[in-house]
Amino acid sequence: MRVEVVRERCEGHGLCGERAPALYDLDDEGYVTFAYEDRQVPPDNEEAAAAGAGVCPVAALRVRVDT
């Protein structure tokens, strides 16, 4: 599973970080960041990654399942 961050859509609501604080945060400019630079989600964090992406009101986060 990978997380795609669409920075241009992010409005800094921070709901993703509230839902999954180990994975999502806001940078100094108020935009979402993801804990892993390669955007790969460790298997034990997949549920949290999906939950955090799912609460974004502007769809700035997308979860992609690796095939």
N, C-alpha and C positions, 0 to 999 in steps of 0.2 A: 504494500500500500504506500502511496505517495500523497503528499499534500501539495497542491498548487496554490500559490499565493498571488492574487491579482492586486498588486499594490495600488494601482490606479483607482480601484474600487473602494479600497479601505477608507473608512471615515473615522476610525479610531474609537468605536463604541466600546471595545474591550470585552465584549460578551464571550468571545472565544477563550480569552485568558481566565475569565471567571469560571468557565465550564471545565477547562483543561489547563490549569496554570503551569503544569510541568512541560507543556508543549508550545503554548502560545503566550506571547507577551507583546507589549507595544514598545517601539523604540523611542528615542529621544524626540523624534518628530511626530510621534503619535500614530505610527503605522505598525501594522501587525508584523511580528517576526515569528519564525518557527524554530524550535529548539535544535533541529538537525539541519545543517547546511545543505545536505544532499536531498532534503525533503523526504527521505525514506522514513517510514514509521516503523519502529520496532513492533513485532507482533503483540507484545503485551500492552502496547499503547494504542492499538488500532481503534478500540471502542471510544477512548477518550478523544482521539483525533477526529473521528467522525462526529462526535457530539459537539466538539468545539466548532467545527466547520458548519454544522447544522444550525447553530444559533446566530450566525452572522446575518444581520438584517439586510446587507447589501451584496451578499454572495461573493465576498472577496476571497473566500477559501473554497477549494474544491478538493475532494478526496477521490483519488484514482486508484483502482485496484489493479495491481500488477498481474499481467497474464503470462 
